[in-house]
Amino acid sequence: MRKANRITPSTTPIAWELEENAAMRVSRRDVAVVVSVERGTVLVTRQGDVEDHVLEEGDEMFLPHGGLAVAWAFTEATISVRDATRAGAVPGRLAG
């Protein structure tokens, strides 16, 4: 597993370990992405979105391209990010 501050989407999900209270930027300049929580509880906040989104193990969230998004771990967590256009994801929050 990797630890980093920035995620670059790819066709293969990349998993990231986050310590409790750690935050990381989710880069989505060029493509829409899907954030999946594999373990723990994570808050995802997006630029221009008045709501924050709490995701738990098994939850996924579609993030359209452009803008800034940040994932903040409420607990130790593992998240993955994949290119939504290649994964056939549907906009909106996806149930896990």
PyRosetta script that sets phi, psi and omega in degrees:
from pyrosetta import init, pose_from_sequence

init()
pose = pose_from_sequence("MRKANRITPSTTPIAWELEENAAMRVSRRDVAVVVSVERGTVLVTRQGDVEDHVLEEGDEMFLPHGGLAVAWAFTEATISVRDATRAGAVPGRLAG")
pose.set_psi(1, 154.2)
pose.set_omega(1, -178.6)
pose.set_phi(2, -112.6)
pose.set_psi(2, 155.8)
pose.set_omega(2, 169.5)
pose.set_phi(3, -121.3)
pose.set_psi(3, 133.8)
pose.set_omega(3, -178.9)
pose.set_phi(4, -163.2)
pose.set_psi(4, 170.6)
pose.set_omega(4, 179.2)
pose.set_phi(5, -100.8)
pose.set_psi(5, -12.6)
pose.set_omega(5, -176.3)
pose.set_phi(6, -137.2)
pose.set_psi(6, 141.4)
pose.set_omega(6, 179.9)
pose.set_phi(7, -114.4)
pose.set_psi(7, 130.6)
pose.set_omega(7, 172.9)
pose.set_phi(8, -108.7)
pose.set_psi(8, 120.2)
pose.set_omega(8, -175.8)
pose.set_phi(9, -67.6)
pose.set_psi(9, 151.1)
pose.set_omega(9, 175.5)
pose.set_phi(10, -144.9)
pose.set_psi(10, 178.3)
pose.set_omega(10, 178.7)
pose.set_phi(11, -73.7)
pose.set_psi(11, -25.0)
pose.set_omega(11, 177.4)
pose.set_phi(12, -100.7)
pose.set_psi(12, 128.5)
pose.set_omega(12, 178.8)
pose.set_phi(13, -59.4)
pose.set_psi(13, 141.2)
pose.set_omega(13, 175.7)
pose.set_phi(14, -112.5)
pose.set_psi(14, 128.0)
pose.set_omega(14, -179.2)
pose.set_phi(15, -93.0)
pose.set_psi(15, 142.4)
pose.set_omega(15, -178.8)
pose.set_phi(16, -130.3)
pose.set_psi(16, 132.6)
pose.set_omega(16, 175.7)
pose.set_phi(17, -90.8)
pose.set_psi(17, 130.9)
pose.set_omega(17, 176.7)
pose.set_phi(18, -122.0)
pose.set_psi(18, 130.1)
pose.set_omega(18, 174.0)
pose.set_phi(19, -74.8)
pose.set_psi(19, 160.7)
pose.set_omega(19, 176.6)
pose.set_phi(20, -54.1)
pose.set_psi(20, 133.4)
pose.set_omega(20, -179.3)
pose.set_phi(21, 70.3)
pose.set_psi(21, 8.1)
pose.set_omega(21, 175.6)
pose.set_phi(22, -80.3)
pose.set_psi(22, 146.4)
pose.set_omega(22, 177.4)
pose.set_phi(23, -126.9)
pose.set_psi(23, 148.8)
pose.set_omega(23, 176.9)
pose.set_phi(24, -145.5)
pose.set_psi(24, 147.9)
pose.set_omega(24, 178.0)
pose.set_phi(25, -79.3)
pose.set_psi(25, 135.9)
pose.set_omega(25, 175.8)
pose.set_phi(26, -107.5)
pose.set_psi(26, 107.2)
pose.set_omega(26, -176.8)
pose.set_phi(27, -80.9)
pose.set_psi(27, 129.4)
pose.set_omega(27, 179.6)
pose.set_phi(28, -145.1)
pose.set_psi(28, 43.3)
pose.set_omega(28, -177.9)
pose.set_phi(29, -62.7)
pose.set_psi(29, -46.5)
pose.set_omega(29, -170.8)
pose.set_phi(30, -97.5)
pose.set_psi(30, -28.7)
pose.set_omega(30, -175.7)
pose.set_phi(31, -139.3)
pose.set_psi(31, 155.5)
pose.set_omega(31, 172.0)
pose.set_phi(32, -72.6)
pose.set_psi(32, 149.3)
pose.set_omega(32, 179.7)
pose.set_phi(33, -131.4)
pose.set_psi(33, 162.6)
pose.set_omega(33, 172.3)
pose.set_phi(34, -117.1)
pose.set_psi(34, 124.7)
pose.set_omega(34, 175.6)
pose.set_phi(35, -97.0)
pose.set_psi(35, 126.9)
pose.set_omega(35, 178.8)
pose.set_phi(36, -118.6)
pose.set_psi(36, 136.1)
pose.set_omega(36, 176.7)
pose.set_phi(37, -99.3)
pose.set_psi(37, 115.9)
pose.set_omega(37, -178.6)
pose.set_phi(38, -92.3)
pose.set_psi(38, -24.5)
pose.set_omega(38, -179.1)
pose.set_phi(39, -158.0)
pose.set_psi(39, 139.2)
pose.set_omega(39, 174.5)
pose.set_phi(40, 90.9)
pose.set_psi(40, -166.2)
pose.set_omega(40, 180.0)
pose.set_phi(41, -128.5)
pose.set_psi(41, 129.2)
pose.set_omega(41, -173.9)
pose.set_phi(42, -131.9)
pose.set_psi(42, 137.6)
pose.set_omega(42, 172.1)
pose.set_phi(43, -98.0)
pose.set_psi(43, 131.1)
pose.set_omega(43, 176.4)
pose.set_phi(44, -116.0)
pose.set_psi(44, 125.6)
pose.set_omega(44, 177.3)
pose.set_phi(45, -121.7)
pose.set_psi(45, 140.0)
pose.set_omega(45, -176.9)
pose.set_phi(46, -121.6)
pose.set_psi(46, 144.2)
pose.set_omega(46, 174.3)
pose.set_phi(47, -58.9)
pose.set_psi(47, 128.8)
pose.set_omega(47, 177.4)
pose.set_phi(48, 85.7)
pose.set_psi(48, -2.8)
pose.set_omega(48, 179.1)
pose.set_phi(49, -102.2)
pose.set_psi(49, 123.1)
pose.set_omega(49, -177.1)
pose.set_phi(50, -75.7)
pose.set_psi(50, -12.6)
pose.set_omega(50, 179.8)
pose.set_phi(51, -109.4)
pose.set_psi(51, 146.0)
pose.set_omega(51, 169.1)
pose.set_phi(52, -96.5)
pose.set_psi(52, 153.2)
pose.set_omega(52, -174.3)
pose.set_phi(53, -122.1)
pose.set_psi(53, 120.9)
pose.set_omega(53, 178.6)
pose.set_phi(54, -95.8)
pose.set_psi(54, 121.5)
pose.set_omega(54, -179.1)
pose.set_phi(55, -115.2)
pose.set_psi(55, 137.8)
pose.set_omega(55, 177.1)
pose.set_phi(56, -115.9)
pose.set_psi(56, 175.2)
pose.set_omega(56, -178.3)
pose.set_phi(57, -48.1)
pose.set_psi(57, 126.9)
pose.set_omega(57, -180.0)
pose.set_phi(58, 93.6)
pose.set_psi(58, -13.5)
pose.set_omega(58, 179.2)
pose.set_phi(59, -82.5)
pose.set_psi(59, 151.2)
pose.set_omega(59, 175.8)
pose.set_phi(60, -133.5)
pose.set_psi(60, 155.0)
pose.set_omega(60, 177.6)
pose.set_phi(61, -140.6)
pose.set_psi(61, 130.5)
pose.set_omega(61, 176.3)
pose.set_phi(62, -82.1)
pose.set_psi(62, 131.6)
pose.set_omega(62, 176.1)
pose.set_phi(63, -121.8)
pose.set_psi(63, 115.0)
pose.set_omega(63, 179.6)
pose.set_phi(64, -64.1)
pose.set_psi(64, 160.6)
pose.set_omega(64, -178.3)
pose.set_phi(65, -68.2)
pose.set_psi(65, 156.1)
pose.set_omega(65, 179.7)
pose.set_phi(66, 86.9)
pose.set_psi(66, 156.2)
pose.set_omega(66, 177.6)
pose.set_phi(67, 80.6)
pose.set_psi(67, -179.1)
pose.set_omega(67, -177.5)
pose.set_phi(68, -112.2)
pose.set_psi(68, 140.8)
pose.set_omega(68, 172.4)
pose.set_phi(69, -134.7)
pose.set_psi(69, 145.9)
pose.set_omega(69, 179.6)
pose.set_phi(70, -130.3)
pose.set_psi(70, 135.9)
pose.set_omega(70, 174.0)
pose.set_phi(71, -106.4)
pose.set_psi(71, 130.4)
pose.set_omega(71, -179.4)
pose.set_phi(72, -125.6)
pose.set_psi(72, 122.6)
pose.set_omega(72, -176.7)
pose.set_phi(73, -83.8)
pose.set_psi(73, 118.8)
pose.set_omega(73, 173.0)
pose.set_phi(74, -72.8)
pose.set_psi(74, -34.1)
pose.set_omega(74, 178.3)
pose.set_phi(75, -130.3)
pose.set_psi(75, 173.3)
pose.set_omega(75, 171.2)
pose.set_phi(76, -56.1)
pose.set_psi(76, 135.8)
pose.set_omega(76, -172.5)
pose.set_phi(77, -147.0)
pose.set_psi(77, 159.2)
pose.set_omega(77, 170.7)
pose.set_phi(78, -125.8)
pose.set_psi(78, 125.8)
pose.set_omega(78, 177.2)
pose.set_phi(79, -124.3)
pose.set_psi(79, 156.1)
pose.set_omega(79, 172.5)
pose.set_phi(80, -130.8)
pose.set_psi(80, 155.1)
pose.set_omega(80, -179.3)
pose.set_phi(81, -132.4)
pose.set_psi(81, 133.3)
pose.set_omega(81, 178.0)
pose.set_phi(82, -136.5)
pose.set_psi(82, 156.9)
pose.set_omega(82, 177.8)
pose.set_phi(83, -65.9)
pose.set_psi(83, 117.3)
pose.set_omega(83, -175.8)
pose.set_phi(84, -71.6)
pose.set_psi(84, -31.7)
pose.set_omega(84, -177.1)
pose.set_phi(85, -67.9)
pose.set_psi(85, -35.2)
pose.set_omega(85, 179.3)
pose.set_phi(86, -83.6)
pose.set_psi(86, -21.0)
pose.set_omega(86, -178.3)
pose.set_phi(87, -89.1)
pose.set_psi(87, -7.7)
pose.set_omega(87, -179.5)
pose.set_phi(88, 71.6)
pose.set_psi(88, 29.2)
pose.set_omega(88, -178.1)
pose.set_phi(89, -72.7)
pose.set_psi(89, 152.3)
pose.set_omega(89, 178.6)
pose.set_phi(90, -104.3)
pose.set_psi(90, 135.4)
pose.set_omega(90, 179.5)
pose.set_phi(91, -55.9)
pose.set_psi(91, 149.1)
pose.set_omega(91, 179.9)
pose.set_phi(92, 111.4)
pose.set_psi(92, 179.3)
pose.set_omega(92, 178.1)
pose.set_phi(93, -81.5)
pose.set_psi(93, 133.2)
pose.set_omega(93, -177.8)
pose.set_phi(94, -103.3)
pose.set_psi(94, 137.1)
pose.set_omega(94, 176.8)
pose.set_phi(95, -80.7)
pose.set_psi(95, 143.0)
pose.set_omega(95, -179.8)
pose.set_phi(96, -93.1)
pose.dump_pdb("model.pdb")
